Amino acid sequence: MAGTQILVVDDEADSRQYVVFVAFVLEQHGAKVTTAASATEAIQLFTQLKPDVLISNIGMPDLDGYTLLQQIKASNLKLTIAAIALTAYASEHNKKQAYRAGFQRYIAKPIE
């Protein structure tokens, strides 16, 4: 965990706050957590941080989480990234769609 760069992307402030709490716990184990309020901001941060882990909301305005992950993978800045979908779209279809898009894990909101 030490030295792991984590980028959290969520346009909903309440969700980001919860993830920031989880991030605090991760930081106690040596991870570095950065948050972004949009996919566009995440892309800008990604080029600077080159994170190891992406935790991204799926349903965001402008660019959704699927498009964000596609753009990251197409950027060639990092060939592999652990990607976690964080979404209120909690159906089995949405879960399968997230996995097909390249996310390795799927977390439904609200997080308990």
Secondary structure as a PSIPRED ss2 file (coil, helix, strand):
# PSIPRED VFORMAT (PSIPRED V4.0)

   1 M C   1.000  0.000  0.000
   2 A C   1.000  0.000  0.000
   3 G C   1.000  0.000  0.000
   4 T C   1.000  0.000  0.000
   5 Q E   0.000  0.000  1.000
   6 I E   0.000  0.000  1.000
   7 L E   0.000  0.000  1.000
   8 V E   0.000  0.000  1.000
   9 V E   0.000  0.000  1.000
  10 D C   1.000  0.000  0.000
  11 D C   1.000  0.000  0.000
  12 E C   1.000  0.000  0.000
  13 A H   0.000  1.000  0.000
  14 D H   0.000  1.000  0.000
  15 S H   0.000  1.000  0.000
  16 R H   0.000  1.000  0.000
  17 Q H   0.000  1.000  0.000
  18 Y H   0.000  1.000  0.000
  19 V H   0.000  1.000  0.000
  20 V H   0.000  1.000  0.000
  21 F H   0.000  1.000  0.000
  22 V H   0.000  1.000  0.000
  23 A H   0.000  1.000  0.000
  24 F H   0.000  1.000  0.000
  25 V H   0.000  1.000  0.000
  26 L H   0.000  1.000  0.000
  27 E H   0.000  1.000  0.000
  28 Q H   0.000  1.000  0.000
  29 H C   1.000  0.000  0.000
  30 G C   1.000  0.000  0.000
  31 A C   1.000  0.000  0.000
  32 K E   0.000  0.000  1.000
  33 V E   0.000  0.000  1.000
  34 T E   0.000  0.000  1.000
  35 T E   0.000  0.000  1.000
  36 A E   0.000  0.000  1.000
  37 A C   1.000  0.000  0.000
  38 S C   1.000  0.000  0.000
  39 A H   0.000  1.000  0.000
  40 T H   0.000  1.000  0.000
  41 E H   0.000  1.000  0.000
  42 A H   0.000  1.000  0.000
  43 I H   0.000  1.000  0.000
  44 Q H   0.000  1.000  0.000
  45 L H   0.000  1.000  0.000
  46 F H   0.000  1.000  0.000
  47 T H   0.000  1.000  0.000
  48 Q H   0.000  1.000  0.000
  49 L H   0.000  1.000  0.000
  50 K C   1.000  0.000  0.000
  51 P C   1.000  0.000  0.000
  52 D C   1.000  0.000  0.000
  53 V E   0.000  0.000  1.000
  54 L E   0.000  0.000  1.000
  55 I E   0.000  0.000  1.000
  56 S E   0.000  0.000  1.000
  57 N E   0.000  0.000  1.000
  58 I C   1.000  0.000  0.000
  59 G C   1.000  0.000  0.000
  60 M C   1.000  0.000  0.000
  61 P C   1.000  0.000  0.000
  62 D C   1.000  0.000  0.000
  63 L C   1.000  0.000  0.000
  64 D C   1.000  0.000  0.000
  65 G H   0.000  1.000  0.000
  66 Y H   0.000  1.000  0.000
  67 T H   0.000  1.000  0.000
  68 L H   0.000  1.000  0.000
  69 L H   0.000  1.000  0.000
  70 Q H   0.000  1.000  0.000
  71 Q H   0.000  1.000  0.000
  72 I H   0.000  1.000  0.000
  73 K H   0.000  1.000  0.000
  74 A H   0.000  1.000  0.000
  75 S C   1.000  0.000  0.000
  76 N C   1.000  0.000  0.000
  77 L C   1.000  0.000  0.000
  78 K C   1.000  0.000  0.000
  79 L C   1.000  0.000  0.000
  80 T C   1.000  0.000  0.000
  81 I C   1.000  0.000  0.000
  82 A E   0.000  0.000  1.000
  83 A E   0.000  0.000  1.000
  84 I E   0.000  0.000  1.000
  85 A E   0.000  0.000  1.000
  86 L E   0.000  0.000  1.000
  87 T E   0.000  0.000  1.000
  88 A C   1.000  0.000  0.000
  89 Y C   1.000  0.000  0.000
  90 A C   1.000  0.000  0.000
  91 S C   1.000  0.000  0.000
  92 E H   0.000  1.000  0.000
  93 H H   0.000  1.000  0.000
  94 N H   0.000  1.000  0.000
  95 K H   0.000  1.000  0.000
  96 K H   0.000  1.000  0.000
  97 Q H   0.000  1.000  0.000
  98 A H   0.000  1.000  0.000
  99 Y H   0.000  1.000  0.000
 100 R H   0.000  1.000  0.000
 101 A H   0.000  1.000  0.000
 102 G C   1.000  0.000  0.000
 103 F C   1.000  0.000  0.000
 104 Q C   1.000  0.000  0.000
 105 R E   0.000  0.000  1.000
 106 Y E   0.000  0.000  1.000
 107 I E   0.000  0.000  1.000
 108 A E   0.000  0.000  1.000
 109 K C   1.000  0.000  0.000
 110 P C   1.000  0.000  0.000
 111 I C   1.000  0.000  0.000
 112 E C   1.000  0.000  0.000
